[in-house]
Amino acid sequence: MRIGLTGFTSLSLPGLLRLRAESGAKSQSGKTAVILVWLRGGCSHLDTYDPKPDAGSEYRSPFKTISTKVPGLQLTELLPLQAKIADKFTLLRSMAHTGGGHPAGSLQMLTGDTDTRDKPKPVFPDWMAAANYLRSRDVRHSPLPNYVGVNPVSGYDGFGIAGPAYLGPAYAPFQVLGDPSRPDFEVPNIGIKDPGRIARLSDRVALRKSLDSFERSIHQSGEMDALDQFEGEAVTLLTSPQTRDAFDLSKESAQTRDRYGRHRWGQQLLLARRLVESGVEIISSVLDGPQCGRVGNWDDHAVNHHVFQALQFRAPAFDQAVSALIEDVYARGLDKRVLVVVSGEFGRTPKISQQPSSGGGEASGAAGTVQPGRDHWPRAFTNLWAGGGIQTGGVIGASDKRGEDAVERICGAGDFLATIYHHLGIDAEKVTINDFGGRPTALIPASNGKPIAELTA
């Protein structure tokens, strides 16, 4: 975000805008948008969206099943608010892939990399960066970034689980960090209010232009005019009241903020709604941190958490925030344009394990306490889809009686990605992006993924 005397040699915002234009990205039409709500660590499907009340005691969730607004569709008692709006979403209960570790599972779901091994960083760009690249030359009348991460998807225990890879940092998200529920929360360098700072910024831009005068006299190709354009976009982002307002949660009523929840997750998703309504097309938001329990994520091994206490601990905030977002997407007329996807990298083992805790804390007994857990499980899990003009109020696919394997309408990570790309107007079967060596590379590598017909408008 720095604009000073360094010109465009560093990755300042004007430099990033210039890199985008130089990349040769082709325009994609459409004004559709996606909000990805990411459950880092993997949510237990049996305890939330795919209950198996008739399974044996070694598998069965302790939580009761409850009816929803959709006849025949049941969730667990942890999600009463989502149960009330079940007509506004569809559950895909037959997701499956081969990535058993957090990095591998995340990379399969987010980039389409079919490798089963955990890697230190992505080889292929994630779908968010790829979509940002492909849509970067659309004619947009918004000073806002096109891709924002409100607590972005980025890493897991030192591994990179998402990123632009060979697209370069120009297509990474504009990152919103910190806790939006705090009264002192603000996004740095957005919509600067202080007239003195704006004046100093204008002085620096003017000085840079004067220093460029000699180069401008040499280059008659219009390159300097282009740089002026990119710099102008950057200054607009820094000073625009529209930008400032989009990130300003105080513009929301107290009632709305309460409805989402006066906690980090609720305010993250409220900010996501504000941004998508203001013209941002790609938003990711990770629900992790202290609201998850002791280890700060959904990785409910017995050594980390008492799985059922952890789910009880985080469920109220999760249920409140997600249901409020979905309700708003429909109430505010965004449901045809905006697709909401709630998912993690995989599910959890249907069979409950019993292991000693590695440490005490929220939702975990003291070190050495034997407690229940569920481990990694990519063979069957559930994700939620809402908005996007899709038919809602139902279920796609099924897992077996224990929730161990997807057995009906099995969908892979490639299908997941192809469906999101389809909503964004991108044909993942035909569109390619050049890698570091200039070789055309498929958007979904080594995959025959197809858009899931029931999830396309």
N, C-alpha and C positions, 0 to 999 in steps of 0.2 A: 504494500500500500504506500510505500515511501515514494514521494515525488520530490526530488531535490536536484543536485547538480550532477548526479551520476548518469543522467540521460537514460538510455534504455538498455544499458549493458547488464543490469541486474534484473531479477524477476519482479520488477515493479508492476503495478496494475496496468499502466499503459503498455509495458512490454508484453504482458500476458495477452492483452487484447490484440496487439500486433502479431504475436505468434499465432493466434487463432486464425487471423486473416491470411497469414503466409502459408498455413498448413495445407491449403488446397481442399479443405472440407467442402463437400457438395451440400447445397441447400436441400432441406427436407420440408415439405409443406405441412401445415397443420398447426393447431394451437393446443393440442392435447397436453396433459401433464400427468405425472405420476408422483405419488408420495409413498415411499418405501418406509415402513415401520419395521425395524430390524431388532430381533430378539437375540442378542449376541450370547452364544453359548448353547442355544437349542432348547425350545420349550417342550415340556412333556405333553404329548398329544392325548394320552390316556386320561390325564388329569384336567384337561381343558376342553378341547374341541372334538375329541373322538373317544368318549367314555365307553368302557366295556364292563358294564355292571354285572354281567354273568360270568366273567372270567374268574379263575381261581384266586384264592387269597394271596398267592405269590405275585399276582399280576394286578389285581383289581385296585383301583383308586379308592381311598377311604372317603372321597367326597361323593355326595349324593348327586344323582342326575336330576336335572330340572327340565321342564318343558319350555319351549320357546314360542315366539309368535308364529312360527311356521309349524303346522301340524306334523308330528312325527319326528321333528328334529330336536334332539336333546343335546345339552351341554352339561358341564358340571356346575354345581352350585357356586363355584368361584366366579362365574361370569353372569350374574343376574341382569346387569344393564345391557350387555350384548344380547342376552336372550330376548329382551324386550324389543330389540330392533333387528331380529334375525331375518326379517323380510328384506332388509337393506344390504345383505351380504350373502356371498356364496362361500361354502367351505370346500376346499379341495383336499380330500382325505386320503389320497393315494399318491402322494409325492414319494419318490424314492431315488437314491443315487448311490454312488460307491465311495464317497469321501468320508471316511470314518473319523478323521481328526478335524479339529476346528479349522485349521487353515485350509486343508483339502476340501472339506465340506463347504466352507464359505466360498472358496474359489470356484467350485463347481456351480454353486447357486448364483454367484454374482458375475463370473466371467465366462462360464462355460468350459473351463479347463477340466477335461475328464480324467486327468492324472489323479491317482489315489494317494499319492505321496504328499506330505506336508512340505510346502516350499516357503522360503524366507520372504518372498514377495511375489506378486502376480507377474506372470509371463504375458498375459493378455489383459487388455483394459477391461475394467468392469463395465456393466451395461450403462451405468450412470454417466461415466466419462465418455463412452462411445456415443451415446445419444447426444450429449453436449457437443461433441465434435461434429456429428452429422447435422445438427440443427443450428450450428453456430452462425451460419450465414443467412438464416431466415431474416426477413425484414421484421424487426421488432421495434416497438415504440415504448420501450421500458428501460429506465436507467439501471434496473436491477440485474444482478448476475442471472444466468440461465440455469445454473446448477448450484444449489445451496445444501450444505450438510449441517443440519441443526443437531449438534452432537453427531458428527459424520461417521459413517462406516469407514474404518481405517485399519486397525490392527487387533491382534490377539496375542497376548503374552510374547511380544517381540516379533511376531510374524505379521507381515503385511497381508491382509485379507481382501483388500480392495485398492484400487488406484488406477491411474491412467496408463501405466506401462509405457509402451512405445509411442503413445500419443503425446506424451510430455506434460509438464506441469500446467500448461495453459488450460487443460481440460479437467483439472482437479476441481473439487468443489470450493466454493467460497465457504469457509468454515465459521460456524457460529458455535463458540465454546462457552462453557460456564453454565450456570443454573438460571434459566429464565424466570424462575419463581422468586428469586431474590429481589428485594426492593431496589438494590443498587445495580441490577443487571443492565448492561448496555453492550451494544456491538461496537467495538472500536472503529473509528475512522469511517463511520457510515453517517451520512447526513450531518456533517459538521454544523453546529449551531453558532459557535462563537465567531462574531464578525472579524475579530482580530486574526484568528486562525485562517479564515477564508481569505482575508487580505494577504496574509503571508504566503498562502498557497498560490494566489494569483500572481504575486510578485515573483515567486520562484519560476512559475510557468513563463512569465514574460522574460525573465532573465535567460531561461533556457532557449527561448525563441531568438533572442538577440545573439546568443552565442552560436546559434545554428545559421545565422544569416549568410556566412561565407559558404557553408556547405549547400545552402539553399540556392545560392547563385551558380553553383557547379551542377547540381542535379536538377535537370529540367523535366524529369520523367513523371513528376507528380508524387514521388515517394514521400517528400516532406509533407505534402498536403495530407497524405494518408496518415503519417505520424501525428499530424495535428488532430485528425479525426479520432485516433485511438486515445490521444491524450485528453481530448475533449470528453470522451466517454468516461475516462477515469475520473476526471474532475467532476463530472455530473454525478457519478456514483458517490463521490465524497461529499458533495454539497447539496444534492437534490432533496428538497423537502419530501418529495414522493418516496424516495428511498428511506429517509428517516422514518416516515410514517409507517411504511411497510414492516419495519422491524420494531416498532414501538407498541408493546403490548398494553401500555396504559391507554391506548385508544379503544381498547375493548371494555365493555361494561363489566362492573364487578360481578354481575350475575353470570356472564359468560365465562369469566375467569374461574369463578367458583364451579361452574358446571364441568369444565375440563379438569379441575382439581388444582388447588394451590400448591402444587408440588412440581418437581422438575419435569416429570414425564408429561403431565397435563399441559404445562406451559410450553414445552417443546412442540407438542402437536398443535396447540393453538397457534404458535408462531408459524408452523408449517402451513396451516390453513390460511393465515394472513398472507404469507408469501405467495402461495399458489394463486390466491385471489388477486394478488397484485401483478401477476404475470410471470412468476418463476415457473419453469416447466418441469424441473427435475429436483426433487427434494428427498433426502434420506435423513432418517432420524433414528438413532440407536437408543433403545430403552435399556439402560444398564446403570451401573453405579450403586450407591448406597441403598436405593430402593429395592435392589435385588436381594439383599442379604449380605452375609459376611464377605463373600469373595467378589461381589459387585457384578455378577452376570447370571445367566440362566443355566450354568453348567452344574447341575445338581447331582454330582457324585456324592456319595455318603461322606467322603473325606472333606467335602466342601460345605455341604448343607444337609440338614434334615430336609429331604426333598419336599415333604408335605408341609412342614412349617414354613419353608421358603416360599412355596406357592401361595400359601395363605397370607404371608407377609406382603408379597408384591401384588397379589391379584386385585385388591381394591383400586389401587392407582392405575394399574394396567386396564382394568375393565372400564373405569371412569374415563380415562383419556381416549382410549380407542373408540368407545361408544360415542363420546361427544364429537370426535372428529368425523365419524361416519354420519352422524345426525346432521352436522353442519354442512357436509358436502351435499346432502340432499336438500336441506332446508334453504340453502343459499343458491340453489340452481346450478351447482357445479358438477352434478352427478354424471352428466353426459361427457364432460370434458376431462374430469379428474378421476384417475384410477388410484385407489388406495389398496396397497398390498401389505399384509402383515405376515411375516415369516421369520424363521431363524434358519440356521444352516442345516439342522436335522432335528429329529425328535429325541426321545429318551427311551431306554430299554423298557419294554413292557414288564420284564421280570424285575422285581424289586431286589436290590442288593442290600446287604447289611455289613457295614464296615465301620471301623473306628474313625471318629472325627479327627481332623488334623489341627483343630483349634476352635476355641469357643468364640461366640459372637452372635450377631443377629441371625436367627434361623439355623444355628448350629450349636450342638452341645459342646461342653468343654473337651479339650484334647483327650482322646482315648475313649470317649463315649461312643458306644456302638449305636448307629442310627441308620435309618433307611435312606437309600439313594437310588437314582436311576442314571444309567450311563449313556454314552453316545449311541444313537440309533438312526442310521440313514435309510434303513430298509422300508420304513413306512412313517410318514408324518403328515401333518396338516398345515396348510396355510389359508389365510382369509383374503377374499377379494371383494371390493365394494366400489360402487361408482362405475366410471368408464363406459356407461351406456350398456352394461352387461345385464343379462337376466339374473336377478338375485332371488334369494329366498329358498335356497336349496343346497344340495350336496352333490359333489362330483366324486365318483370313485368310492372305494371302500378298502379298509384293511381287514385282515382276518379276525377271528373271534377273540384273539388275544392282543390284537394290534401289532403283531410282529412283522407282517409282510403286507404290502399293497397287493390286492388280489383282483381288483376291478378298476378298469379305466386307469391303468398305471401311467403316471406322468413323470418324466425325468427333468433334470435341471435345464436341459436344452429346450424343453417344452415351456417351462416356466419363463425362460428368457425370451423365447420367440413370442410368447403372448404379450409380454411387456413391450417389446419392440413393435409388435403389430399395433398396439394401442397408440404408440407414438408415431405411427405412419411410416415405420421402417421395415422393409422386407428383409428379414435376417437371412433368408435363403439366397438372396441375390446381391445384397450390399456387401462390399469388402472394404477393408482399411489397410493401407500399406504399413508394414512393420518397419523395424529399424533398417532392414536391408532393402526396403522399397518393394517387397513382395506383397501382393494382394493377399490379405488374410481374412478368413470368414469371421463374421461377427460372433458366431457361436462355434468355436473350433471343434473339429472332430465330432460333430453332433448332427443327427438328423432331426433335431428338434423342430416341432411344428406348433403354431399357435393352437392353444386348447380351444376347440370350437365353442364349447359352452361358456368360455370367458371372453369371447370376442363380441363386439357390438353388432 
